[in-house]
């Protein structure tokens, strides 16, 4: 139930996205194969195994041992020549001052914390993928505008150059267009560098040479409460701290077992 809630929260966070013939969904899926997320996933699975193992350890322990002995030497008539032994052992914890319950609750909180950490990382990677995707689209449009501006300034400069050579245009106007042309070239180079850095981040995140395709936009964007995960993590940390106190208190109580051999 707890994990289903987290998955639904993740869905709501990405719901405002409208993907029109884009590969954004593919990019988000690739981001989930990131090494950092896979590590969080393994840690979450290990926390679940630790909780289940602890629960099994508290269950009644019943063991059955048997042995067979054959006496080949001459013995008294009352001694059997063959013997079969069976031993049944029962071990069960009756009371330990609440340590058992506190430990199980603590392990459950650790499992939830690990799951929250995993889902928070998953959410972060998805949002990072979305940010890189839209930054790429934005820069590609800016670069196209830069190129069109440069082409316009170049043609204007060439036209004014002819007018200037013919004595029909002042020099300061020609120099102004030339300065704007070179400034636009610099702006184009800076934006190309930004795009190259974003593409490098995309490769690191997806571990592929992913290329942004298509288009997407935000549909009725809503600002999600960024504190959601932090609040849930803080609550589980408080629960874990309480159980640590209960475990410490349980040390002052005697432990009672059922042991029968």
C-alpha positions in Angstrom: 0.0 0.0 0.0 2.8 2.4 0.9 4.7 1.7 -2.3 1.4 2.1 -4.4 0.9 5.5 -2.8 4.4 6.6 -3.8 3.9 5.4 -7.4 0.7 7.4 -7.6 2.4 10.5 -6.3 5.1 10.1 -9.0 2.3 9.8 -11.6 0.7 13.0 -10.4 4.0 14.8 -10.5 4.4 14.0 -14.2 0.7 14.3 -15.2 0.9 17.9 -16.4 3.2 16.8 -19.3 1.7 16.5 -22.7 4.0 14.6 -25.1 3.1 15.1 -28.7 5.0 12.6 -30.9 8.0 13.2 -28.7 10.5 10.7 -27.1 10.4 12.3 -23.7 8.8 9.3 -22.2 11.7 7.1 -23.5 14.2 9.5 -22.0 12.5 9.4 -18.6 12.6 5.6 -18.8 16.3 5.6 -19.6 17.0 7.9 -16.7 15.6 5.2 -14.4 18.4 2.8 -15.5 20.9 5.3 -14.0 23.4 3.6 -11.6 22.4 5.7 -8.7 18.8 4.6 -8.9 19.7 1.0 -9.3 21.8 1.2 -6.1 18.8 2.7 -4.3 16.6 -0.1 -5.6 19.0 -2.7 -4.3 19.2 -1.0 -0.9 15.4 -1.0 -0.7 15.2 -4.7 -1.5 17.8 -5.4 1.1 15.9 -3.5 3.7 12.8 -5.6 2.9 14.8 -8.8 3.2 16.3 -7.6 6.6 12.8 -7.0 8.0 11.5 -10.4 6.8 14.5 -12.2 8.2 14.1 -10.5 11.6 10.4 -11.6 11.7 11.3 -15.2 10.9 14.0 -15.1 13.7 11.3 -14.3 16.2 9.1 -17.2 15.3 9.1 -20.3 17.5 12.1 -22.5 16.8 11.4 -26.3 16.6 14.3 -28.7 15.9 14.3 -32.5 15.6 17.5 -34.5 16.0 17.9 -38.2 15.7 20.7 -40.7 16.0 21.3 -44.4 15.6 23.8 -46.5 17.6 24.7 -50.1 17.1 26.6 -52.1 19.8 28.7 -54.8 18.3 30.6 -55.8 21.4 29.3 -58.3 24.0 27.1 -56.4 26.5 24.9 -57.3 29.3 21.6 -58.8 28.3 19.8 -55.7 29.5 21.8 -53.5 27.1 20.2 -53.2 23.6 22.4 -54.0 20.6 20.8 -51.2 18.7 19.6 -47.8 19.8 17.6 -45.0 18.1 17.6 -41.6 19.8 15.3 -38.7 19.0 15.5 -35.2 20.5 12.9 -32.5 20.0 13.8 -28.9 21.0 11.4 -26.0 21.3 12.6 -22.4 21.7 10.3 -19.4 21.8 10.7 -15.9 23.2 7.8 -15.0 25.5 8.7 -11.6 26.7 11.7 -9.3 26.2 10.4 -5.9 27.5 9.0 -4.9 24.1 12.4 -5.2 22.3 11.0 -7.6 19.7 8.1 -5.3 18.7 10.3 -2.2 18.8 12.9 -3.9 16.6 10.3 -5.0 14.1 8.8 -1.6 13.9 12.3 0.0 13.6 13.0 -2.4 10.7 9.7 -1.4 9.1 10.6 2.3 9.4 14.0 1.6 7.8 12.3 -0.2 5.0 10.0 2.7 4.4 12.9 5.2 4.6 14.8 3.2 2.0 11.8 3.0 -0.3 11.2 6.8 0.1 14.9 7.4 -0.7 14.6 5.3 -3.8 11.4 7.0 -5.0 12.8 10.4 -4.2 15.8 9.6 -6.3 13.5 8.3 -9.1 11.5 11.5 -9.0 14.7 13.6 -9.1 16.0 11.7 -12.1 12.7 12.0 -14.0 12.6 15.8 -13.3 16.2 16.1 -14.3 15.4 14.3 -17.6 12.4 16.6 -18.2 14.5 19.7 -17.5 17.3 18.6 -19.9 14.7 17.8 -22.5 13.0 21.2 -22.4 16.4 23.0 -22.2 17.4 21.2 -25.3 14.3 22.2 -27.2 14.6 25.8 -26.0 18.3 26.1 -27.0 17.6 24.5 -30.4 15.0 27.2 -31.1 17.3 29.9 -29.8 20.1 28.6 -32.0 17.8 28.7 -35.0 16.9 32.3 -34.2 20.6 33.1 -33.8 21.4 31.7 -37.2 18.6 33.6 -38.8 19.7 36.8 -37.1 23.3 36.2 -38.3 22.1 35.6 -41.9 20.1 38.8 -41.8 22.9 40.9 -40.3 25.4 39.5 -42.9 23.2 40.3 -45.8 22.5 43.8 -44.3 26.3 44.4 -43.8 27.0 43.3 -47.4 24.3 45.6 -48.7 25.6 48.6 -46.7 29.1 47.8 -47.7 28.2 48.4 -51.3 26.3 51.6 -50.4 29.3 52.7 -48.4 31.7 52.0 -51.2 29.5 54.0 -53.5 29.4 56.9 -50.9 25.7 56.4 -50.2 25.9 55.2 -46.6 27.8 56.6 -43.6 30.6 54.6 -42.0 29.2 54.6 -38.5 26.0 52.7 -39.7 28.2 50.1 -41.4 30.4 49.7 -38.3 27.3 49.4 -36.1 25.9 46.5 -38.3 29.3 44.9 -38.3 29.6 45.0 -34.5 26.1 43.5 -34.1 27.1 40.8 -36.6 30.2 39.7 -34.6 28.2 40.0 -31.3 25.6 37.6 -32.8 28.4 35.2 -33.8 29.7 35.2 -30.2 26.2 34.6 -28.9 25.7 31.7 -31.3 29.0 30.1 -30.1 28.0 30.5 -26.4 24.6 28.8 -27.1 26.2 26.0 -29.0 28.5 25.4 -26.0 25.5 25.3 -23.7 23.8 22.8 -25.9 26.9 20.6 -26.0 27.1 20.7 -22.2 23.4 19.7 -22.0 24.0 16.8 -24.5 26.8 15.7 -22.3 24.5 15.7 -19.2 21.9 13.7 -21.2 24.5 11.1 -22.1 25.5 10.8 -18.4 21.9 10.5 -17.3 20.8 8.0 -19.9 24.1 6.3 -20.5 23.2 6.5 -24.3 23.7 8.9 -27.2 20.0 10.0 -26.7 18.7 12.6 -29.2 15.8 14.8 -28.3 13.0 14.4 -30.9 9.5 15.7 -31.4 8.0 18.2 -29.0 6.3 18.4 -25.7 4.8 21.1 -23.5 3.5 21.6 -20.0 -0.3 21.3 -19.7 -1.8 23.3 -16.8 1.4 23.2 -14.9 1.0 22.9 -11.2 3.8 23.4 -8.6 4.0 20.2 -6.7 4.9 20.4 -3.0 8.6 19.7 -3.0 8.4 18.9 0.7 6.3 15.8 0.2 9.2 13.4 0.3 11.0 15.4 3.0 7.9 15.3 5.2 7.4 11.6 4.9 11.1 10.9 5.4 11.1 13.1 8.5 8.1 11.3 9.9 9.8 7.9 9.5 13.0 9.2 11.0 11.0 10.3 14.1 9.4 6.9 14.3 12.8 5.2 14.0 14.2 7.4 16.8 11.2 6.5 19.0 11.8 2.8 18.5 15.5 3.2 19.3 14.4 4.7 22.6 12.1 1.7 23.2 14.9 -0.7 22.4 17.1 1.0 24.9 14.4 0.8 27.6 13.8 -2.9 26.8 17.3 -3.7 27.9 16.3 -3.1 31.6 13.6 -5.8 31.5 14.2 -9.5 31.9 13.7 -11.9 29.0 11.5 -15.0 29.3 11.7 -18.0 26.9 10.0 -21.3 26.5 12.7 -23.9 26.1 12.0 -27.6 26.0 14.4 -30.4 25.1 
